[in-house]
Amino acid sequence: MKYEEQFPYILTAKHVQEILGVGKEKAYELMDGSTFPVIRIGRHKKVQREAFFRWIESHEKGVI
Protein backbone atom coordinates (compact mmCIF):
# COMPACT_ATOMS: atom_id res chain seq x y z
CA MET A 1 0.00 0.00 0.00
CA LYS A 2 1.31 3.42 -0.97
CA TYR A 3 1.55 6.06 1.75
CA GLU A 4 -1.22 8.12 0.14
CA GLU A 5 -3.64 5.19 0.21
CA GLN A 6 -3.81 5.13 4.00
CA PHE A 7 -5.84 8.34 3.85
CA PRO A 8 -9.49 8.66 2.79
CA TYR A 9 -10.41 9.64 -0.77
CA ILE A 10 -11.48 13.12 0.44
CA LEU A 11 -9.13 14.82 2.89
CA THR A 12 -9.98 17.41 5.52
CA ALA A 13 -7.87 20.24 6.92
CA LYS A 14 -6.96 17.87 9.76
CA HIS A 15 -5.41 15.46 7.23
CA VAL A 16 -3.53 18.34 5.57
CA GLN A 17 -2.15 19.26 9.00
CA GLU A 18 -1.08 15.69 9.71
CA ILE A 19 0.54 15.06 6.32
CA LEU A 20 2.43 18.36 6.16
CA GLY A 21 3.17 18.62 9.87
CA VAL A 22 1.71 22.10 10.16
CA GLY A 23 -0.76 23.75 12.49
CA LYS A 24 -4.44 24.37 11.90
CA GLU A 25 -3.93 28.00 10.86
CA LYS A 26 -1.26 27.13 8.29
CA ALA A 27 -3.37 24.27 6.87
CA TYR A 28 -6.29 26.64 6.27
CA GLU A 29 -3.96 29.29 4.87
CA LEU A 30 -2.62 26.76 2.34
CA MET A 31 -6.13 25.60 1.49
CA ASP A 32 -7.06 29.22 0.72
CA GLY A 33 -4.17 29.52 -1.75
CA SER A 34 -4.97 30.03 -5.41
CA THR A 35 -3.11 26.89 -6.55
CA PHE A 36 -4.54 24.56 -3.89
CA PRO A 37 -7.13 22.10 -5.30
CA VAL A 38 -9.74 22.82 -2.63
CA ILE A 39 -13.34 21.57 -2.69
CA ARG A 40 -15.67 23.91 -0.83
CA ILE A 41 -18.81 22.43 0.70
CA GLY A 42 -20.52 25.31 2.43
CA ARG A 43 -17.98 26.54 4.97
CA HIS A 44 -16.06 23.26 4.90
CA LYS A 45 -12.88 22.80 2.90
CA LYS A 46 -11.88 19.41 1.53
CA VAL A 47 -9.39 18.15 -1.02
CA GLN A 48 -9.35 15.03 -3.15
CA ARG A 49 -6.44 12.80 -2.06
CA GLU A 50 -4.71 12.38 -5.43
CA ALA A 51 -5.08 16.08 -6.26
CA PHE A 52 -3.51 16.97 -2.91
CA PHE A 53 -0.49 14.71 -3.40
CA ARG A 54 -0.04 16.04 -6.96
CA TRP A 55 -0.13 19.56 -5.50
CA ILE A 56 2.63 18.58 -3.04
CA GLU A 57 4.73 17.12 -5.86
CA SER A 58 4.34 20.30 -7.89
CA HIS A 59 5.83 22.26 -4.99
CA GLU A 60 8.71 19.89 -4.13
CA LYS A 61 11.44 22.26 -5.22
CA GLY A 62 9.82 25.47 -4.04
CA VAL A 63 8.35 26.94 -0.92
CA ILE A 64 4.75 26.16 -0.13
Protein Blocks (a to p, Z undefined) as FASTA:
>chain_A
ZZklmpcfbdcfklmmmmnopafklmmmmmmpmklccddehjbccddfklmmmmmmmmmm
mcZZ
